[in-house]
Amino acid sequence: MALDLWFRRALLVLAAAALTGCALPRMIDSDVQSFVGNAPALTGASYRFERLPSQADDANQDHIEALAQEALDHIGLQRSDTAPRYLAQVNLSIDTMRNPHYRPPRPRLVVGANGAVYEEWPWTLSVETPWYRHRVQLLLRDGGTGQLAYEPAAVFEGPWRDTLNLLPPMLEAALKDYPLPGKRRVVVELPATNRSER
């Protein structure tokens, strides 16, 4: 009976912690890699979005491009559908992967009263938390020649699957050092939101 009461209290504490965690800001640490192409990557230039055929019917693409526009505006690029300097393409993907922090339960050897050695498994339930890899890539191509000017990408791995919520800090990280190339880790705070998903 006492064990049952302890188990119920432990579940309540874990539930409260989970709810509190959803209301807190998240630090999004993205691995960023940027490449400079043959066309010059300029600040203050104009651009317009272009889409792959596979993106034409994607209901989320308008929202994705709106978030990308905010990030591009922040670094001084200006959206213009009339003779833009660059054609911009944004690609977003999410993959489920093995949780790198999960450790499956293992038995321990116990010596019984009669001297016999046997395996004892932990009585607690061990469940692997899902883990996700989010990746956003931006391509800036010269509007006249089609040559690549700049290609940044940001990758974030974690237990959250709300990719559209994670997209703004990932885009900010990807464009942080525009127009420089390089490989780095960039941490951006994601404010608390009611749309958080686990």
N, C-alpha and C positions, 0 to 999 in steps of 0.2 A: 504493500500500500504506500509506504513512504517512497519507494522507488518510482511508483507511478506518479505521485505528486511532484517529485523532483523533475521527472521527464516532462510533465506538462508545463512546469515553470520554465524549464530550459527552452521549450518551444516558443513560449511567449516572449522570452528575452530575445531569441533569435529573430522572431517576426518583427519585434519593435526595432531592432537594430537594422533590419533590412529596409523597413519603411523610412527610418531616419536617414539611412544612406542614400535613398533615392532623392531626398530633399536637399542634399548637400552638393556643392559644386564638384565637378570632376576635373582632374588634371589630365589632359589628353597629350600623351607623349608620342609624337609621330616620328617615324624614321623617314627622313626626307632625302631625296636624291634629285638633283637638277642637272640638266644638260643644255648646253648652248649649241645651236645648229649653225648652218652656213649663212643664213640670213641674220642681219643684226637684230639684237633684242634691245629695243628702245623704250625709254620711259616717256609718258605723255602721248603715246600713239593711240590710234583708234583701232577698233576691232568689231567684228560681228561673229555670232555663233554659227557654226555649221554642225550638222548632225550626220552620223552614220545611218545607213538604212535600218539597222537594228534598233536605233534610238527613236525612229520616227513615230512609232506607236506606243512609246513608253510614257505612261501617264505621269511619271515622276520627273521627266526630263525638263519640263518648264520650271519646276521648283528647283531642280539641281542647277540649272543655268542662272536662275535668279540669285541663288546663293553664290555662285561663281562670279556673277557680275559685281556683287558687293565686295568680294575679295579683290577683284581686278580694279574696281574703282579705288579701293584703298591704296593701291600701289601707283595710282596715277594714270592707268589706262582708261580710255573712254569708249563706251559702246556707241557705235554708229553703223547704220546699215547702208550708208552711202559711201562708196569707195573707201572702205576701211584699210588700214595698213596691214592688219592681221586677220586671219581667220582662226577663231578659237574653238577648240573642241574639248569637252570635259567628259571623262569616262569614270564611272563609279562602279565598284564591285565589292561583294562581301562573300567570304568563304567560311564555312564551319571547319574547325580544326581541333586537334587534340589539345586539351588543356595542359599547358606545360608545367603547371603547378600541382596537378593531380597526382597523388601517390596512392595506388590501390592498397587496400588493407592486406596485411601479412600476418600470418600466425606467429606466435612465440612459443618456444619450447618450455614446457612446464614439467617439473618432476613431481609425480604423485606421491602419496603417503606410502605406497608400496614400493617406491623406487623406480616405477615405470616412467618413461619419458613419453609425453604425448604433446600434440599441437593444440594450442588454445587460440581460437579466433576472437577478435574483438567483437563485443556485442552491439556496438554502435553501427548504424547504417552509414556506409560511405558512398556518396553519389558524386559522380564527376560533373562539375559545373560546365555547361557549354562554353566554348571559347570561339571568338570570331576574329577574322582578319578583314579589316576594311581598307580599301585602297582607292584613292582618287588620283587621277592623272589629268593634267592640262597640257594641251598642245597648242602652241601659237605658231602659225605658218604665215609666211609672207603672202599677202593677198594677190600679188601679181604673179609671182613665180611658183608659189606653192611650197617653197623651201622652208624647212623647219627653222624657226628662230629660237624657241625656248620650250623645254620639256621638263616641267617639275612634276614629281609624284610624291605623295605622302601615304604612309602605311601605319595603321594603328591596330594593335591587337589587344583584346580584352573580353570581359564577360558580357558586354552590352551589345545588343543587336540593333539599336536605334540609329541606323546609319545616317539618316537625314539630320538628326540632332548633332551627330558627330562631325558632319561635313563642314560647318563654318570654321571650327578650330583647325581642322585638317587642311582646309584651303589656306587659312592664314599661315599655317606652318609651311606649306608648300611654296608660298610666294614670299616668304619673309625676307629673303636676300635677293629678290629679283633686281637686276638680271644676271646675277652671278651663278656660276655652276658650283657644284660641290655635293658633299654627302655629310649629313649632320642629323642630330636628334633635336627636335624643337618641342617644347612644352607650352601648351596654351590652355588657359582655364576655360572650362565650359560651365557657365552659370547654371544654377539649379533650374530645372524645368519640370512642368507637370506632365510632359510627354515622355518622360524617361521610361524605357522598357528594359527588362532583364531577360 
